Amino acid sequence: MEIWHNPRCSKSRAAKSALDEAGVAYTERRYLDEPPTAEELDAVLTRIGAEPWDVARLNEPVAKELGLKEMERDRARWIEIMAANPVLIQRPIVVTGEGAVVARDEESVRRALGGR
């Protein structure tokens, strides 16, 4: 299990805390310091069952600079942009052997843990 984590984000800290409380082993990936490659992001999006625009942080200044809201929805292009600008990736993301979830609430974390 891995959590794509930003320690400055309260939702991310809460998800990490929930994993700690559940006593599960996981790897913490500070994805702003260690950004995913386009291939990794594509694989995680597939596991989530989402498109990049579904997990993009469109209110970030860089999203506005790039005109991301108005950009054509081309999966490969969006993934490349998000990999190059990881701040655009919604957080936290919990990746498990069975799948992945954007774990912004308690229910999502429970789903990632298989209902534990």
C-alpha positions in Angstrom: 0.0 0.0 0.0 1.2 3.5 -0.8 -0.2 6.9 0.0 0.5 9.9 -2.3 0.8 12.5 0.4 1.2 16.2 0.9 2.0 16.8 4.6 0.7 20.4 4.3 -2.8 19.2 3.3 -5.2 18.5 6.2 -7.1 15.8 4.1 -3.8 14.1 3.4 -2.7 14.2 7.0 -6.1 12.8 8.0 -5.9 9.9 5.6 -2.3 9.1 6.7 -3.5 9.1 10.3 -6.4 6.8 9.5 -3.9 4.4 7.9 -1.7 4.6 11.0 -4.8 3.9 13.2 -5.7 0.9 11.1 -2.2 -0.5 11.7 -1.6 -1.2 8.0 1.9 -1.1 6.5 2.3 1.5 3.7 4.8 3.6 1.9 4.5 7.4 2.0 5.2 9.1 -1.2 5.5 12.9 -1.0 4.4 13.2 -4.5 5.3 16.9 -4.8 8.9 16.0 -4.0 8.8 12.7 -5.9 6.3 13.3 -8.7 4.8 10.3 -10.5 5.8 9.7 -14.1 3.2 9.9 -16.7 3.1 6.1 -16.8 2.6 5.9 -13.1 -0.1 8.5 -13.1 -1.9 6.7 -16.0 -1.7 3.4 -14.1 -3.1 4.9 -10.9 -5.9 6.7 -12.8 -6.8 3.4 -14.4 -6.9 1.8 -11.0 -9.1 4.6 -9.6 -11.3 4.3 -12.7 -11.0 8.0 -13.4 -9.8 10.4 -16.0 -7.1 13.0 -15.2 -9.6 15.9 -15.3 -11.6 14.0 -12.6 -8.7 14.3 -10.1 -7.2 17.6 -11.3 -6.9 20.6 -8.9 -8.3 23.2 -11.3 -8.1 26.1 -8.9 -4.3 25.9 -8.6 -2.6 29.0 -10.1 -0.7 26.8 -12.6 -4.0 25.3 -13.8 -5.3 28.8 -14.5 -2.1 29.7 -16.3 -2.4 26.7 -18.5 -6.1 27.2 -19.2 -6.7 23.6 -17.9 -10.5 24.1 -17.4 -10.9 25.0 -21.1 -8.3 22.5 -22.4 -9.5 19.7 -24.7 -10.0 16.5 -22.7 -7.1 14.5 -24.2 -6.1 11.9 -21.6 -2.5 11.6 -22.6 -2.0 15.4 -22.8 -3.6 16.0 -19.3 -1.5 13.2 -17.8 1.7 14.7 -19.2 0.7 18.1 -17.8 -0.2 16.7 -14.4 3.0 14.7 -14.2 5.0 17.8 -15.0 3.0 19.8 -12.4 2.2 17.4 -9.6 0.5 20.2 -7.6 -2.4 19.6 -10.0 -3.0 16.1 -8.7 -5.8 15.7 -6.1 -4.6 14.3 -2.8 -4.2 12.1 -1.0 -4.3 9.0 -3.2 -4.1 5.6 -1.6 -2.9 2.8 -3.9 -3.4 -0.8 -2.8 -3.0 -4.2 -4.3 -6.6 -4.2 -5.4 -6.9 -0.6 -6.7 -6.6 3.0 -5.7 -8.8 5.8 -4.3 -8.6 9.5 -3.9 -8.9 9.4 -0.1 -10.3 12.8 0.8 -12.8 11.5 3.4 -13.1 8.7 6.0 -15.3 6.6 3.7 -12.7 6.6 0.9 -10.0 5.5 3.3 -12.2 2.7 4.5 -12.7 1.6 0.9 -9.0 1.6 0.3 -8.6 -0.6 3.4 -11.2 -3.0 2.1 -13.9 -1.9 4.7 -11.6 -2.3 7.7 
